[in-house]
């Protein structure tokens, strides 16, 4: 900007000094050079202001773009964190559900084993009761047989004793009769 203003001034001054000795012509040329210099300075000033405004607008846009990109990145990070948190919660819920399933399965197995053990104990108890009942019947039957045998033996002994008594009485009567005859 300074170079173009200086160039215009130098040009105007050199034209005024070199070629014309006419005052009026020189004054006109100086006036024209002055106008050209002012116009050039105004154009340079306007161009500089326009360039400054363009740079300022570009900086604002760049700052807005950076801000938007940072906001988008922040939102992406937040969304990723939320997704990770939800995934972790889902995995935790799945793990809790799996533990509950395993617990329920274990409880079912324990209950099943307990029921089977109770059934086996009941079967063993019933089998033992049946064996005891059979043994009791067998003992009762044997006792009845022994009782009957003892009763028969007693009856046979009584019959034998009666027979012997009768035989002794008959012999005694025979002897008595033989003695008395």
C-alpha positions as CSV (number, residue, x, y, z in Angstrom):
1,X,0.0,0.0,0.0
2,X,2.8,2.4,0.9
3,X,4.7,1.5,-2.2
4,X,1.9,2.3,-4.6
5,X,1.3,5.7,-2.9
6,X,5.0,6.5,-3.1
7,X,5.1,5.5,-6.7
8,X,2.3,7.8,-7.6
9,X,3.9,10.7,-5.8
10,X,7.3,10.1,-7.4
11,X,5.6,9.8,-10.8
12,X,3.7,13.0,-10.3
13,X,6.8,14.9,-9.0
14,X,9.0,13.6,-11.9
15,X,6.4,14.7,-14.4
16,X,6.2,18.1,-12.9
17,X,9.9,18.6,-12.7
18,X,11.1,17.1,-16.0
19,X,9.0,18.0,-18.9
20,X,7.1,21.0,-18.5
21,X,8.0,24.5,-17.6
22,X,4.7,25.8,-18.1
23,X,3.1,26.6,-14.8
24,X,-0.3,25.9,-15.8
25,X,0.5,22.8,-17.5
26,X,2.6,21.8,-14.6
27,X,-0.1,22.7,-12.1
28,X,-2.6,20.6,-14.1
29,X,-0.2,17.7,-14.1
30,X,0.5,18.1,-10.4
31,X,-3.2,18.3,-9.8
32,X,-3.8,15.2,-12.0
33,X,-1.0,13.4,-10.2
34,X,-2.4,14.5,-6.9
35,X,-5.8,13.2,-7.9
36,X,-4.3,10.0,-9.1
37,X,-2.4,9.6,-5.9
38,X,-5.5,10.3,-3.8
39,X,-7.5,7.9,-5.9
40,X,-4.8,5.3,-5.7
41,X,-4.5,5.8,-1.9
42,X,-8.3,5.5,-1.6
43,X,-8.3,2.3,-3.7
44,X,-5.5,0.9,-1.6
45,X,-7.3,1.9,1.6
46,X,-10.5,0.3,0.3
47,X,-8.7,-2.8,-0.8
48,X,-6.9,-3.1,2.5
49,X,-10.2,-2.6,4.4
50,X,-11.9,-5.2,2.1
51,X,-9.0,-7.6,2.6
52,X,-9.1,-7.0,6.4
53,X,-12.9,-7.6,6.4
54,X,-12.4,-10.8,4.2
55,X,-9.7,-12.0,6.6
56,X,-11.9,-11.1,9.6
57,X,-14.9,-13.0,8.0
58,X,-12.7,-15.9,7.1
59,X,-11.4,-16.0,10.7
60,X,-15.0,-15.9,12.0
61,X,-16.0,-18.7,9.7
62,X,-13.0,-20.7,10.6
63,X,-13.6,-20.2,14.3
64,X,-17.3,-21.1,13.8
65,X,-16.2,-24.2,11.8
66,X,-13.7,-25.2,14.6
67,X,-16.4,-24.6,17.2
68,X,-18.9,-26.7,15.3
69,X,-16.3,-29.5,14.7
70,X,-15.4,-29.4,18.4
71,X,-19.1,-29.6,19.3
72,X,-19.6,-32.4,16.9
73,X,-16.6,-34.3,18.3
74,X,-17.9,-33.7,21.8
75,X,-21.3,-35.0,20.9
76,X,-19.7,-38.0,19.2
77,X,-17.7,-38.7,22.4
78,X,-20.8,-38.3,24.5
79,X,-22.8,-40.6,22.3
80,X,-20.0,-43.2,22.3
81,X,-19.8,-42.9,26.1
82,X,-23.6,-43.3,26.3
83,X,-23.4,-46.3,24.0
84,X,-20.6,-47.9,26.0
85,X,-22.5,-47.3,29.2
86,X,-25.7,-48.9,27.7
87,X,-23.6,-51.8,26.4
88,X,-22.1,-52.3,29.8
89,X,-25.5,-52.1,31.4
90,X,-26.8,-54.7,28.9
91,X,-23.9,-57.0,29.6
92,X,-24.4,-56.6,33.4
93,X,-28.1,-57.4,33.0
94,X,-27.2,-60.4,30.8
95,X,-24.7,-61.6,33.4
96,X,-27.3,-61.1,36.2
97,X,-29.8,-63.0,34.2
98,X,-27.4,-65.8,33.5
99,X,-26.5,-66.1,37.2
100,X,-30.2,-66.2,38.0
101,X,-30.7,-69.0,35.5
102,X,-27.7,-70.9,36.9
103,X,-29.0,-70.4,40.4
104,X,-32.5,-71.6,39.4
105,X,-31.0,-74.6,37.6
106,X,-28.9,-75.5,40.7
107,X,-31.9,-75.1,43.0
108,X,-33.9,-77.4,40.6
109,X,-31.1,-80.0,40.6
110,X,-30.8,-79.9,44.4
111,X,-34.6,-80.2,44.8
112,X,-34.6,-83.0,42.3
113,X,-31.8,-84.8,44.2
114,X,-33.6,-84.2,47.5
115,X,-36.8,-85.6,46.1
116,X,-35.0,-88.6,44.7
117,X,-33.3,-89.2,48.0
118,X,-36.6,-89.0,49.9
119,X,-38.1,-91.4,47.4
120,X,-35.2,-93.8,47.9
121,X,-35.5,-93.6,51.7
122,X,-39.3,-94.2,51.4
123,X,-38.6,-97.2,49.2
124,X,-36.0,-98.6,51.6
125,X,-38.4,-97.9,54.6
126,X,-41.2,-99.7,52.8
127,X,-38.9,-102.6,51.8
128,X,-37.7,-102.9,55.4
129,X,-41.3,-102.7,56.7
130,X,-42.2,-105.5,54.3
131,X,-39.2,-107.6,55.3
132,X,-40.1,-107.1,59.0
133,X,-43.7,-108.0,58.3
134,X,-42.6,-111.1,56.4
135,X,-40.2,-112.1,59.2
136,X,-43.0,-111.5,61.7
137,X,-45.3,-113.7,59.8
138,X,-42.6,-116.3,59.4
139,X,-41.8,-116.2,63.1
140,X,-45.5,-116.3,63.9
141,X,-46.0,-119.2,61.6
142,X,-43.1,-121.1,63.2
143,X,-44.3,-120.3,66.7
144,X,-47.7,-121.6,65.7
145,X,-46.1,-124.7,64.2
146,X,-44.0,-125.2,67.4
147,X,-47.1,-124.6,69.5
148,X,-49.1,-127.1,67.5
149,X,-46.2,-129.6,67.6
150,X,-45.9,-129.1,71.4
151,X,-49.7,-129.6,71.8
152,X,-49.6,-132.7,69.7
153,X,-46.6,-134.0,71.7
154,X,-48.5,-133.3,74.9
155,X,-51.6,-135.0,73.6
156,X,-49.5,-137.9,72.4
157,X,-47.8,-138.1,75.9
158,X,-51.1,-137.9,77.6
159,X,-52.4,-140.7,75.3
160,X,-49.3,-142.7,76.0
161,X,-49.6,-142.2,79.7
162,X,-53.2,-143.1,79.6
163,X,-52.4,-146.2,77.6
164,X,-49.6,-147.1,79.9
165,X,-51.8,-146.5,82.9
166,X,-54.5,-148.7,81.4
167,X,-51.9,-151.3,80.5
168,X,-50.5,-151.2,84.1
169,X,-54.0,-151.4,85.5
170,X,-54.8,-154.3,83.2
171,X,-51.6,-156.1,84.2
172,X,-52.3,-155.3,87.8
173,X,-55.7,-156.8,87.5
174,X,-54.3,-159.8,85.8
175,X,-51.8,-160.3,88.5
176,X,-54.4,-159.8,91.1
177,X,-56.6,-162.2,89.4
178,X,-53.8,-164.7,89.0
179,X,-52.9,-164.3,92.7
180,X,-56.5,-164.8,93.8
181,X,-57.2,-167.9,91.8
